[in-house]
Amino acid sequence: MSKKRGLSLEEKREKMLQIFYDSQDFFLLKELEKLGPKKGVISQSVKDVVQSLVDDDLVFKDKIGSSIYFWSLPSTAGNQLRNVQHKLESDLQSSKKRYAELVEQCNALKKGREESDEREEALSELKSVELKYNELKSEMAQYADNDPAAIEAMKKAIEVAYAAANRWTDNIFTLRQWCSNNFPQAKEQLENMYKEAGLTEDFDYLELPVLSSAGTTDNQV
């Protein structure tokens, strides 16, 4: 013999609503937990089922004194359905209005774009102009390296880079002098540390090379 199937949540909601509709009375939660099993809803799930009905405004609750009472009338569900119906009708009217506006805009955009020999000729000419533009753009990109503005920007970038490098070189010299003044007894250890960091005896400021008009240094020509 197969085991009896338990009630779904929706079925439990209907059963609990029926308790309210049949009595049209006010209930405490503990009273509902006793009535629920008579409708096939186990007492442990009554609280959650009733709360779901409260969340959907199908059951109301209010605190009177220190107790919380629950109630619902058959007209409550009808009012909820009417509210949903009114909202759907309002949404439908808004959608119809928006659809009419879009159709009107579409028709307005079509004006002047009807198929004709003149339009086909104009589109063909436009495609030719776009093709020529792309060819010229590609050709100009090939000469970008010789663009005076690009060369000047490159020279300024090189100058900024050399200046930044020399600032750091100056900071390193300052730091080395500070270490020598404050830790004279650790001279040998400091020298070893400098060598490990790549600060050899030929470490010095960088000299900015003279750049030619082509953006290369004189010794590269």
Buried (B, 14 or more C-beta within 10 A) or exposed (E): EEEEEEBEEEBBBBBBBEBBBEEEEBBEBEBBBEBBEEBEBEEEBBBEBBBBBBEEEBBBBEEEEEEEBBBBEEEBBEEEEEEEEEEEEEEEEEEEEEEEEEEEEEEEEEEEEEEEEEEEEEEEEEEEEEEEEEEEEEEEEEEEEEEEEEBEEBBEEBEEEBEEEBEEBEEBBEEBEEBEEEEEEEEEEBBEEBEEEEBEEEEEEEEBEEBEEEBEEEEEE
